[in-house]
Amino acid sequence: MRYCIFLILTFMCLHLQGQNIKGTVTDDKGIPVPDVAVSDGINIVKTNANGQYAMQSDKHRGTIFVISPSGYTVPLKKEGLQADFWRHFKLPADKTEEINFTLIPQDQSCYNVMFTTDIHLNNFPPQDDLRRFHEFVMPVVKEIATENAKEGIPMYTFHLGDMSTDAHWYEQDFNLDSAYYKLIAEGFPGPLYNITGNHDNDPNIIGKNVDFRAEWHYRKLFGPTYYSMNIGSDHWIMMDDIIYVNTPFRKKRRPAGTDKPRVRGKRDFVIGFTQDEMNWLKKDLEAMPDGMTVRFCTHASLLFEYPEGKGTQLKSNAQLDSLITLLSRYDGKVHAYTGHTHRLQFARNDIFPQIEDLMLPAVSGNVWGTGHQQMIGIDASNAGVIIGHFAGKTATYDYKTFLYGKKPMRLYDMNSVMNYYRTDSVTLARLDTIKVRTDYRRGYDNMVYANIWEWRPDDIVKMYENGRELEVKKVNQGDPLIFVGIVLNVNTLIKPQYLTCHHLFAAQAHTAQSPVTIKVFDRNGKLRFEEQMQRPKPFSLDME
């Protein structure tokens, strides 16, 4: 028996010695934690009974990370914001290095996630983004963190890409480093888990293997571009679905000595996953404990926001089919959380019914493009953050706007909208020069519109005029505030079709004066929220 134990221990030592990365995973008291997954983005290994792991890595991706198990969190990095789950390699692949990780036990029977995305800090004076972030965004996220701390429930902050704006990295001397350290200086709440967006790539990088090379700044700050962790009953997968292309501009090279870093390409990209990612994802799911709910985060959405659309935004339908096969076998659904669209939508699609894609609202609204006081996305939803509440197999969501608190919708008296479009001099001038998808100058007499950004596909919307139910129709067109709030305000070149709102509802009232009540019910007939609009209701750029 002793000889068998000796052989086993000898084999384990030889195995650990034969690899170029080794280390130990312990808790905060130094006790080894067994069966914990560790990965370099290609390989996944698990710790033994002594908390030890070892792997042979080509170190190509530059980092190694621990996949924290349920019931554990990780410390914060020394700057006090990021979750400390990853390390940079310090030695070349022909050298062995020891990298250890620490886990902290945590009750995760229930926990919260504050979802943020598309902060787009850029220090661009016309957008006044740094002031507005400080005055409008930070008080709200700090309040959320404070309220959560009083409840004594763990809270994590997920940011799903585009913390910076690549077009301004060199123009404004404000890159991803600048944006990240601005968050730290402002006291942004952690622990932060981040993924990369299309605007977090270096636009000065062009040529071969540009997708990987242009991520250098991101990897320096945030480590792996794809990874996972277990929290409570959930297995969270954070993936990079931006394949950066950055097609070079067709310009002659500058004279020698003047070729300073700058935007050298079109900053274009395709939405999809590299083969390395797909291979890693399969290994990650194989290593995942049984009984977990898989939750999948990317920057760009998996679906188009409109149900009658082409289906997926991914370049390859076959790749999405593979994702669905991998992810939906656990509970029949793909629970996706995405950014990029700068709209709030609980998206579903008839072509891919297994996917539930929660398109998260951008912190920046439409990249801070709605004037100095207003903050709306391209669907005219009020900018804000979603707070997810997770307990066992259940998940619920709250939405809090930066300017108006918990506000689920905006109501329009279309008589006032038509009057504004017909009489405002700036609007009239631009209507004559810009082709808009919806011209609200005429044809909407006595109509009522409701932009319900917290609407979900199973919800039922009803409107009443003096107690009399009106016929309600869902209309896919631009929100009335979008054109005057975004297109006019910043002289943007956004194409009108991108401004379509897919949670806009209309009803024909009988008079111009009577109040109208809007009620939203869930699929079981339970009232979710309601609001009464007194008419006439003014229409203006700064309306809530």
C-alpha positions, 0 to 999 in steps of 0.5 A, a space after each residue: 500500500 505504501 509503495 502504491 502511494 509512493 508511486 502515485 506521489 512520484 507520478 504527480 511530481 514528475 507530471 508537475 515537473 514536466 510542464 512550463 507553468 505550475 502553481 497552487 490555488 489556495 483560499 485566503 487562509 492558505 488552504 489548498 482548493 482542489 478541482 479548480 480549473 485554470 486556463 491559458 486560453 487554449 488549455 484547461 487543467 484542474 488542480 489536484 487534491 493539494 491545490 496544485 496545477 501544471 500545464 504545458 503552454 506556448 504562452 501565445 495568448 500572454 495570460 493565464 487565468 483561474 476559473 473561479 468555482 462556485 462559492 468563491 470569489 477573487 480579490 481585487 487587483 491592487 488598483 482596487 477595481 478589477 477582479 484579480 483572476 488573471 496574470 501575465 506571463 513573465 517568461 518565454 515559453 522555454 522557461 518554467 514559471 510559477 503562478 499562484 491564485 487566491 480564492 475567497 469563500 463567499 455565500 453566492 446563494 443569491 447575488 447581483 450583477 450591475 451590467 454596464 457597456 459602451 461607456 465610450 470615454 474619449 475626452 472629446 470636448 463637443 461631447 463633454 463626456 468626462 463631465 457628464 460621466 462624473 455628474 450623471 453616471 457616477 452618482 447612480 452607480 455608486 448609489 446602486 453599490 451602496 444599496 447593494 452593500 446594505 443588503 449584504 448580497 455580493 455584487 459584481 460589475 460586468 462591462 461588455 466592451 467599448 470602454 474607450 473610443 478608438 477614433 479618439 485614442 490619438 486625436 485626443 490622446 485618450 486611449 483605453 488606459 485613460 478610460 480605465 484609470 478614469 473609472 478608478 479615479 471616479 470610484 467605479 464599483 467592482 469587482 469588475 469583469 470586462 470584455 473587449 469591444 470593437 472600439 477597444 482595438 488599436 486603430 494604428 495596427 494594420 496588416 497580418 494577424 491584426 485581430 490579435 495584434 490590435 488587442 495588445 492594449 486590452 490584454 495589457 490592462 485586462 488580460 484574457 479576451 475570453 474567459 469564464 467563472 462560476 458564481 452561485 448556480 451560474 457559469 458565466 462565459 465572457 467571449 470576444 466576438 469582434 474579429 478586427 479587420 481595420 482595412 488600411 486607408 489607401 493613402 501614401 505613406 507619410 515622409 520618414 520620421 513623421 509616421 506617428 501613431 494614428 488611425 491607419 485603417 477603417 476600424 472595420 470588423 466582423 462579428 464572430 469567434 476565432 477557432 481558438 475561442 470555439 475550441 476553448 469554449 468546448 473545453 470550458 463547457 466540458 470542465 463545467 460542473 453539472 447542474 449549472 445555468 450557462 450565461 453567455 456575454 459578448 460585446 456585439 449581439 448574437 441576434 438582430 434586434 428586430 424579429 423579422 430580420 436576418 436572424 444573427 449578426 454573426 458572419 457565419 450562421 453555422 457558427 451560431 448553430 454550433 453555439 446553440 448546440 453547445 450552450 442550449 443542451 443545459 436547459 434548452 436556452 441560450 441566455 445571452 447578454 450583449 452590448 454594442 447596439 446602444 439600445 435596450 431590448 429583450 430580443 428574440 428571433 423566430 429563426 433562432 428561438 433558443 436564444 434570449 438576447 438581453 441587449 444592454 443599454 449603453 452608459 453613453 447613450 449614443 456615444 454622448 451624442 445628445 447634447 449636454 443634458 439629455 442622454 438617450 440611446 439610438 432607440 430613444 431609451 433613457 441611458 442607464 444600467 440594468 441590475 440583474 438579480 440571480 438566485 438559483 435558477 431564477 433571474 430578474 432585472 431592474 433598470 435604473 436610468 441616470 437622469 430619471 431613476 426607474 423609468 420604463 417608458 416615455 409617452 408622446 402626444 403626437 399632436 404636440 410632436 407634429 406641431 414641433 416638427 412643423 414649427 421648430 426652425 432647426 428641425 425644418 431646416 434639417 428635414 429639407 436636407 436629410 432624408 428621415 425614415 419617419 416624417 412626423 409633420 403630418 398624419 398623426 392627429 390625436 395619436 398616442 405613442 409609447 416607447 416602452 424600453 422595458 417591454 419584453 416579447 411576451 408582454 401585453 400593452 394596453 391603452 385606455 382613453 377615459 376608461 375606454 380601451 383603444 386598439 394598440 399597434 406595435 410600430 417599427 419606426 424611429 422614435 419621435 425624439 430620436 431625430 431631434 435629439 440625436 440627428 439634429 443635435 450632433 449633425 450625425 451621419 447615422 443612417 435613419 434605419 439604424 434609429 428604428 425603435 422596436 418597442 414603440 406602440 401606437 393608439 388612435 385616441 378619439 379627442 385631443 384633450 382627454 388623458 390616456 393611460 398606458 398599462 403593461 402586463 406580463 404574459 400571465 396578466 400581472 400588471 408590470 407598470 402603468 402611467 397616465 399621460 395628461 393631454 395636451 402634453 408638450 414635446 421638447 428636446 429635454 423631455 423625460 
